[in-house]
Amino acid sequence: MPISIAIIGAGPRGLWAVEELSRVAYLHHLPLNITVFDAREPGVGGAYGVDQPEHVRVNVWSPVIRTAMGSLDEYRKDVLGEAQPLEEFPPRATVGRFLKASWEHAVAHLPSTCAINFVREDATELSQLDGFDHVLVVTGHEVASHPSGMLDPFTQLNQVDAGSTVRLRGAALTAIDSILSLTLGRGGRIENGTYIPSGKEPARIYPISRSGRFIQLKTQPATDAEKKLLKPFVPRIAALSSVDELKNLLAEASETLTGEKFTWEALEPAPDALAEFRESLAHLRRPQQTVGLVWRELYTPIIERFSFDELSLTDDFAELARLLETYAYGAPAEQVERLIAVAEAGILDFSHLADASDLSADFTVDAVLAAPGAHPETFCARVLEAVAPEQVPTDSPVTVCTESNGMLPGQTRFAFAGRMTEPYVLGNDSLSRNLHTVIPQWAQTIASLHAPSDAYALPPLTGRLEPWMREVVDNANLLQRAVKEHNSPVNLVQSDAMERNCIELTAQGEKHGVDVRVFFARKANKALTFVERARDAGHGVDVASHRELGQTLAVGMPGERIILSAAIKTDELLQLAIDNGVTISVDTCAEFDRITALAGDKTVRVAPRIAPDPERFMPTRFGELTDVWADYLAEPHPHVRVAGVHLHLHGYSAQDRIDALLEATDLIQRLKAVGHHLEFIDIGGGVPMSYLDDADQWTNFKQALTAQNKGAIAPFTWKADPLKNFYPFHQTPVRGDWLDQILSSPAGAAIRELGVRLHLEPGRSILDGCGLIVAQVAFIKKRSDGVPLIGLAMNRTQLRTTSDDYLVDPLHIRASESAADAQPYEGYLVGAYCIEDEVIMRRPIRFPQGVQVGDFIAFPNTAGYFMHILESASHQIPLAKNLVYAGGELELDAIDG
């Protein structure tokens, strides 16, 4: 059942919420139905309308503004084609275009499990939210209730007559936008620093401010040297216990930068605002700007310390924040220069800034945005009345107090993020995504509420488990004894599923009238229990080295049920095969000659390896072309008998096998015609299997990886590894159905007509369900940059093939039940080798109920290749022991006995 989510507001935070939901839907494979309520078009309403004039600008540095689509600067350069270098503070309309494009990008890159619906109306009543599991309110600024006679600067400035006088209530960014709209927006222009009126402007604009100060120049970012001087103050902020202590720290930091005594009296309103502007532009760094810079540079740790704390709600803190934000987040220099030009032209007059008691004007314009908090009679107030009555605003705005994930205390349905939570969540009204984690935490909370309770990787890929595996992971005591005796990790193997998988293949032969024989590819796993199972079940073994052959013979496997397919064959290996009647896959004509010389008078069975037509197949280093073999084998040899032909194909395609078999049957016909008596075609390995039963999980994983690699979602793999090479952990058809396709084809008919056997050399697919690697948790820590790690007592080569990664979700086995219900933890599994990239799996693992040192992590279905193909003993760490599980007990496999 999809999780239904309502987002109230389609501004920057609504966009961020959808992007975060998209990411958690990918990573936790969640079905989401998202509905966005907003009367305006997503991204371009309100403060970021695309029809706003060029002079209405943001005061956030352009490089800071980012979405999941990328950065605003990249968009301005690549899409809008703006000239370089880019302006630092772009028009709000430009930001609106970027946000609109980002919304379109977010919708285009939603997971297939998600649907989104835009309702082009504002949410005003709770009844509109009936049926939603979760609701996030991100409405931004409330609409201010203007006293009679005051005009909203964003909608009614055109009512101001030319030549009139205007009383402008406000002295911040909205006031600047209003002043420039009444001047530059009416045809005035600035040339060489001088304002040239158009005649349509008001005669005089008088800003007034309750504090008596006008917003100041936004200072340039701190230099590297200044950042270094401020760095020691960062850890001290966490220990502050009062607003006075914060003020003392800010004063000390300011003095550290300037070398001069700082007093808070320096922030008293200047008697001449215009002179203050000129002085700021000339000197760049006055005491006011310095303390504002300190506030801005230390803002992140200040937010971390004072947000979600009662201190943030005190009048002292609110007053300090308002005061310093005037200097920390002031107006860009270009806007200040424009104000000075308008003032010098006599249109802008600051003389009544602090006292407007005797000011009369034709029009009054309210250029003050609504105060933070939830306002009475608004939608926010209605939500609070229903679910948090203790926070309902009555006569004045009330700060909405939430948990760190934006949820209202004590429930998980309603969440708030934005200006209504200020100053409890300090600085929440920002385009920057670097200051807060409320929205990502909100999305993660939703994921945690609806995701599995057991450990899983991100995105989840749940492996298929055999009954014996479930028995093992339910028996922590058994694992404790095994690790205590044999150290971590241990390879647990059990061969029952092997015989079942072999029968699935041979049964298809019976169905189609073809003698299908299975030769276990020994290189897939060195444990001798699998050789013994193949021996007892009447199957064969494919060996690729002298040791593999010697061990296989030693456990009683008859030589006629062994094929030697080694890429490099020493004389010693060939002689052992010849002496024991082993069929040899011959790679080249030169190798055939060596076998002939070594055989002498002994009869030896061989299978020339065919290199299929490179025009049709991927080029291969194995075998010779069919024409080469046909010419070379033009006459039978008296002692070297060509018993069959052998193929080695890349990949798992049934059609490739069909085409190659047709080529092989053609060669057999040619060889039979000159007197050879061939008995079989061996198509090698590459029999496909699936580790996963859930095809949707596999699709979701691939979509998530594509989204990551395109930059549509934040990276989730280790160091953003693109994972370009991996086994198809879910595919169809597999094993029996796959072979059914082959034998139902013309190639199958040709095999029947020739009366030859079909040999297969599966490794991975017949070991499906036969192995489990278990390792113990050795440590839990964070990388120097904060990335969480779970250290396992194993190394990465003990769970590795030639692919980029093992992709099945691991299993978590607690060493002690007393550790249950610990705090959730999410991190990467790392191993024992002393290298930075010693990572066991390259996707993070989520432990919803925590993980502890001493716990066990089990990697299911790893018998095929993962245990042994690349295992190494670097640092002289012993190789993992191989234990056979039978009757609820573990005993050493003969390979380690």
Stockholm file with secondary structure:
# STOCKHOLM 1.0

chainA/1-897         MPISIAIIGAGPRGLWAVEELSRVAYLHHLPLNITVFDAREPGVGGAYGVDQPEHVRVNVWSPVIRTAMGSLDEYRKDVLGEAQPLEEFPPRATVGRFLKASWEHAVAHLPSTCAINFVREDATELSQLDGFDHVLVVTGHEVASHPSGMLDPFTQLNQVDAGSTVRLRGAALTAIDSILSLTLGRGGRIENGTYIPSGKEPARIYPISRSGRFIQLKTQPATDAEKKLLKPFVPRIAALSSVDELKNLLAEASETLTGEKFTWEALEPAPDALAEFRESLAHLRRPQQTVGLVWRELYTPIIERFSFDELSLTDDFAELARLLETYAYGAPAEQVERLIAVAEAGILDFSHLADASDLSADFTVDAVLAAPGAHPETFCARVLEAVAPEQVPTDSPVTVCTESNGMLPGQTRFAFAGRMTEPYVLGNDSLSRNLHTVIPQWAQTIASLHAPSDAYALPPLTGRLEPWMREVVDNANLLQRAVKEHNSPVNLVQSDAMERNCIELTAQGEKHGVDVRVFFARKANKALTFVERARDAGHGVDVASHRELGQTLAVGMPGERIILSAAIKTDELLQLAIDNGVTISVDTCAEFDRITALAGDKTVRVAPRIAPDPERFMPTRFGELTDVWADYLAEPHPHVRVAGVHLHLHGYSAQDRIDALLEATDLIQRLKAVGHHLEFIDIGGGVPMSYLDDADQWTNFKQALTAQNKGAIAPFTWKADPLKNFYPFHQTPVRGDWLDQILSSPAGAAIRELGVRLHLEPGRSILDGCGLIVAQVAFIKKRSDGVPLIGLAMNRTQLRTTSDDYLVDPLHIRASESAADAQPYEGYLVGAYCIEDEVIMRRPIRFPQGVQVGDFIAFPNTAGYFMHILESASHQIPLAKNLVYAGGELELDAIDG
#=GR chainA/1-897 SS CCEEEEEECCSHHHHHHHHHHHHHHHHHTCCEEEEEECSSCTTTSGGGCTTSCTTCBCSSCGGGCEETTEEHHHHHHHTSCCCSSCCSSCBHHHHHHHHHHHHHHHHHTCCTTEEEEEECSCCCSGGGGTTCSEEEECCCSCCCCCCTTEECTTTSGGGSCTTCEEEEECCSHHHHHHHHHTTGGGTCEEETTEEECCSCSCSEEEEECSSSCCCCBCCCCCCHHHHHHHGGGHHHHTTCCSHHHHHHHHHHHHHHHHSSCCCGGGGSCCSCHHHHHHHHHHHSCCHHHHHHHHHHHTHHHHHHHHTTSGGGGSHHHHHHHHHHHHHHTCBCHHHHHHHHHHHHTTSBCCTTSSCCTTCCCSEEEECCCCCSSBCTTSHHHHHHHHHCGGGCCSSSCBCCCCCTTSBCTTCSSEEECSGGGTTTSTTCSCSCSSSCCHHHHHHHHHHHHHSCSSCEESSCCCBCCCHHHHHHHTCHHHHHHHHHHHCSCEEEECCHHHHHHHHHHHHHHHHHTCCEEEEEEGGGCCCHHHHHHHHHTTCEEEECSHHHHHHHHHTTCCGGGEEECCSSCCHHHHHHHHHTTCEEEECSHHHHHHHHHHHTTSCEEEEEEECCCTTTSCCCSSSBCHHHHHHHTSSCCSSEEECEEEECCSSCCHHHHHHHHHHHHHHHHHHHHTTCCCCEEECCSCCCCCSBSCHHHHHHHHHHHHHHHTTSSCCCSGGGCCCCCCCCSSCSSCHHHHHHHHHTSHHHHHHHHHTCEEEECCSTTTSTTCEEEEEEEEEEEECTTSCEEEEESSCGGGGCCSSSCCCSCCEEECSCGGGTTCCCEEEEEECSSSSTTCBSCSSCEEETTCCCTTCEEEEESCTTTTTTSSCCCGGGCCCCEEEEEETTEEEECGGGC
#=GC SS_cons         CCEEEEEECCSHHHHHHHHHHHHHHHHHTCCEEEEEECSSCTTTSGGGCTTSCTTCBCSSCGGGCEETTEEHHHHHHHTSCCCSSCCSSCBHHHHHHHHHHHHHHHHHTCCTTEEEEEECSCCCSGGGGTTCSEEEECCCSCCCCCCTTEECTTTSGGGSCTTCEEEEECCSHHHHHHHHHTTGGGTCEEETTEEECCSCSCSEEEEECSSSCCCCBCCCCCCHHHHHHHGGGHHHHTTCCSHHHHHHHHHHHHHHHHSSCCCGGGGSCCSCHHHHHHHHHHHSCCHHHHHHHHHHHTHHHHHHHHTTSGGGGSHHHHHHHHHHHHHHTCBCHHHHHHHHHHHHTTSBCCTTSSCCTTCCCSEEEECCCCCSSBCTTSHHHHHHHHHCGGGCCSSSCBCCCCCTTSBCTTCSSEEECSGGGTTTSTTCSCSCSSSCCHHHHHHHHHHHHHSCSSCEESSCCCBCCCHHHHHHHTCHHHHHHHHHHHCSCEEEECCHHHHHHHHHHHHHHHHHTCCEEEEEEGGGCCCHHHHHHHHHTTCEEEECSHHHHHHHHHTTCCGGGEEECCSSCCHHHHHHHHHTTCEEEECSHHHHHHHHHHHTTSCEEEEEEECCCTTTSCCCSSSBCHHHHHHHTSSCCSSEEECEEEECCSSCCHHHHHHHHHHHHHHHHHHHHTTCCCCEEECCSCCCCCSBSCHHHHHHHHHHHHHHHTTSSCCCSGGGCCCCCCCCSSCSSCHHHHHHHHHTSHHHHHHHHHTCEEEECCSTTTSTTCEEEEEEEEEEEECTTSCEEEEESSCGGGGCCSSSCCCSCCEEECSCGGGTTCCCEEEEEECSSSSTTCBSCSSCEEETTCCCTTCEEEEESCTTTTTTSSCCCGGGCCCCEEEEEETTEEEECGGGC
//
